[in-house]
Amino acid sequence: MASTNQRGNTSDGVSRRRLLVGTGSILGAAALIGGTPTANAQPLAATDIPDGANVPVIIVGTGYGGAVAALRLAQAGISVQMIEMGQDWVTPGSDGKIHPKVTSPDYRSFWMRTRTKAPLSNFLGFPIDKAVPKYAGILDAEDFAGITVYQGRGVGGGSLVNGGMAVTPKRQNFASVLPTVNADEMYNTYYPRANAGLGVGLIDPDWFERTSYYQYSRVGRKHAQRSGFGWTFVPDVYDWNYMVAEDNGTVPKSALGQEILYGNNYGKKTLAKTYLAQARATGRVTISPLHEVTSVSPAAGGGYVVAMKQIDTSGNTVATKSAKAARVFFAAGSVGTSKLLVKLRATGALPGLNDQVGQGWGDNGNVMVGRANHVWDSTGDVQSTIPCSGIDNWDAGGAFAEVAPLPTGIETFASFYLSITKNPNRAAFSYNAGTGGVDLSWQTAWKQDSITMAKTIFDKINKKEGTIYRSDLFGTNKIWGDHLTYHPLGGAILGKATDNYGRLAGYSGLYVIDGALIPGNTTVNPFVTITALAERNIERIIATDL
Ligand code: FAE
């Protein structure tokens, strides 16, 4: 095989992309090393928080909850300091792009790993992961004993890596999502506000029927409907007009150019382009990337001391700092917020947090599966990375399945799905004094409930179509992707670890405002609900606490 240089070009002048297509599968990726970090090797000095800063508000994390809080606090005239452990993804790498394709992960792809950990680990049974330099990449595959939790790292949190599917739960299911929240308020005010703030839109149905990039979705629809299942378009924050222009060849390709899991260079309305852009435009919001909060504790004389470490892109600590804030919002995501709070309670920094902190964590019932189609049901060698449709069997079988892409660049004859299921199991975070880390009690076997629910859809489709499951995508002879979640939820449940607006019990001026508040399941993809709940809570907090 030709050798590969740092830019991903092979010595015979063939680009990595062409090499992969030329080998006829994504397996070629396994043999290639992940490039070398050259760009953005230094922390972004312009927004570094000074040691000893004294600010009104610190927000830990820049995902959905944090972005909503920052914007609304700033609009209320309050200065906000955001602390984000990941990078501000604004600087192109050596290939001129900020983000690599999903088919060619490199140093930018994973958070502090020396080997990629793609959600689909195999193809035709062969492993596809490969060595990469340790780097502050965009996707964290965080391993706990029973589950790998995928999360976005950087300014914009999960919005940097997710599929952008922006789904409001059916109203009849809302009582199971957030039992202590008034549904009328959410559906009349906060869901509409969230959808507007996020820039949610729907695919043009006529273009959907025409474009070769959604052949896989049309096949998914045909199979769902022939088996009698409800099939629905799913809204998304991707700029649909941009995607049509991609198809027309008038703009650079992003969703139609295999970009998603490791970032989209164009087209997706991430938080950096919506809530955070608006927040920054107020002039009252400062974001310090590559800073990780390590502790929060009461300050003498009131307020809180927030300790943090500043890292470089290799993960080395370049400074330790502390700042004082009158109020602190935990928006580090379900896992990030829960880990921090559990550790701070156990180690004596915040001993008054109640025993609900760390409880009630769920995986939104995520489970993945592929089906092998007949050769006359081709799903297309070109596929948009942005899913636009789902199969709804929630009421009858407890599963809502997204028809997901497999954007390999070749015809796979596979239909691929990420299901959200009514999995009832809930795990707890606990401090491990031996390792100094935080463990999660989730057990892989608990996914069996999700598999059973997903099978209510796919067993029936397979029977009707005379097809079988793929067993080569998650290992050798392994059908179900039951080792992971994209949708961590809970750990500081609304009304239990906090009051009904996210105020942490035991500490005035400490708030949770992210997915940690939600008790484990949203019945659909979660970020619209996280955003809407944050809109609801911050409105009340600004009105009464500030
Ligand atoms: P999140 O967005 O995770 O933000 C937390 C931020 O805090 C991150 O930027 C962290 O780097 C940062 N952080 C953590 N700890 C610290 C610390 N100690 N110090 C400083 N910063 C810290 O939280 N959801 C959908 O609704 N639709 C989809 O299509 C969809 N697709 C997904 C695909 C993938 C591959 C993944 C990973 C997730 C997907 N999700 C999707 C889930 C969605 O992105 C997730 O629910 C939200 O991002 C969670 O929002 P939070 O505000 O809770």
Boltz pocket constraint, residues with backbone or C-beta under 6 A from the ligand:
constraints:
  - pocket:
      binder: B
      contacts: [[A, 60], [A, 61], [A, 62], [A, 63], [A, 64], [A, 65], [A, 66], [A, 83], [A, 84], [A, 85], [A, 86], [A, 150], [A, 151], [A, 152], [A, 153], [A, 154], [A, 155], [A, 156], [A, 157], [A, 158], [A, 159], [A, 161], [A, 162], [A, 163], [A, 164], [A, 165], [A, 166], [A, 167], [A, 261], [A, 291], [A, 292], [A, 293], [A, 294], [A, 331], [A, 332], [A, 333], [A, 334], [A, 336], [A, 337], [A, 340], [A, 485], [A, 486], [A, 487], [A, 488], [A, 513], [A, 514], [A, 515], [A, 516], [A, 525], [A, 526], [A, 527], [A, 528], [A, 530]]
      max_distance: 6.0
